[in-house]
Amino acid sequence: VRIEGNEQPVVFSVKLPEALNAQVKPDVGAASLLLVKEGENFMAYLAGIYQANGFGAPEIDLMKADRLEYLSKLGMAYFNADVGVSFLDIITG
């Protein structure tokens, strides 16, 4: 994540085939983003997306969360390869 200038967030989904999906790892290190003001903005933005799609805001205790919660609730993950555009769908932006 890089936050600078007038960049606007975009939320997208990644739908990988099972063989590639098995290589996705939760990015717990990205939780440090949540300790800064930009992270608060991210959580508010993400909550808005959840609510706009009929879901409650994600509930997560950032200090006690299981690794997979960072992936499933916040979308924080890493994948050690390029992701082909055919696997991406824009949700907002």
Buried (B, 14 or more C-beta within 10 A) or exposed (E): EEEEEEEEEEEEEBEBEEEBEEEBEBBBEBBEBBEEEEBEEBBEEBBEBBEEEEEEBBEBEBEEBEEEBBBBBBBBBEBEEEEEEEBEEEEEE
